[in-house]
């Protein structure tokens, strides 16, 4: 994985993980997660973070739009590793979204 390339890791188990399971996965990596959520259709304008972001979708869906035009749709259990400084926006799916996020 290049340090400047966003990576999506799809949840490949037929059983969707619950929030506690995802918190435990993050804790095993030494990540301190926090929870956030948004309503259906909410959007985030293009921005970047001064830290490496690790995000898991707990419920619902969200699509990240990268500056290069790439769209990354995440659903329950999917993980996004977003390197420092990557410009992105986002749009929440039709059922809203609940995520766990941590800085690495």
N, C-alpha and C positions, 0 to 999 in steps of 0.2 A: 504494500500500500504506500503510495507516495504521500508524503506528509502534507501536501497541499491539495489532495484530491478527496472530495467527499465520498464516503462509502456507505451504502445501504446494505444492511444485513437483514435478509428476510427471515421471518419466523417460519421454520419449516416443519414444526410439530403440529399435528392435527388438533391438539388441545391448545386453545388460546391461553396464554399465561395471565395470571391475575397480578394485581399491583404488587402484592407482597413478593411474589416470585421475581418480578423484574427488579424490585428494590434489592433483593438478595443477590441477584446477578451483578448489579452495579456495585454493591458493597464488596463483593469478592474481588473487584478490580480496584478497590480503595476509593470509589467514587461516592460522594455524598449527594444524593439526589434530592430534588424538590419537585413537587407536583404543581402542574398548572393545567388549566382547561380553557376552552373557548366554545362559543356558540356556533352553530352551523353557519357557514358562509363568511365568518370573520376573516379578515385579511391582515397581514403584516406587510408594510411597505419594505422595499429593498433596504437592507442594512447589513452590517457585519459586526462580529463580536471580537473583542480583544483577547479571547480565550478559545481553546479547543472545546467544542460542545459535543456532548454525548447525549442522545435523546432516544427514549423508547416511547412508542405509542401504547398506551394502556387500553384505551377504547376509542372507537371512531376512526377518523382518518384525517390526514393533512397532506397537502402537496407543497413541497418546497420548490421554488423557481430560482434557478441559479442564473447568474449574470450571463453565462454562455448560452442561455436559452434552454438548458436541460431542465426537465421536470422530474422530481423524485416524489412519487406518491407512497406514503407510508400508511399501513393499516395496523391493527392490533398485533402487538408482539414485534413489529419491525423496529430496527434500530438505525439511527443515523449518526455517523461520526463526521462532524463538520469541523475541519481545521480552522485555526485562527485566521481572521481576516477575509474569509470567503463571503462575498456579497450574495445575499439571498433575500427573497420575500417568501410569503407563504399564504395559502388559502386553506381554511378549514373545510372539511367535507360536510355532506348533507346531514349527518347525525351528530355533528360537533366532534370534539376531540378532548381526550385526557392524556397528558404526557408526563413522563418523568424525565428530568433533565439534570445534568451535572456538568461541572467544569473539570477538564482534565489538564 
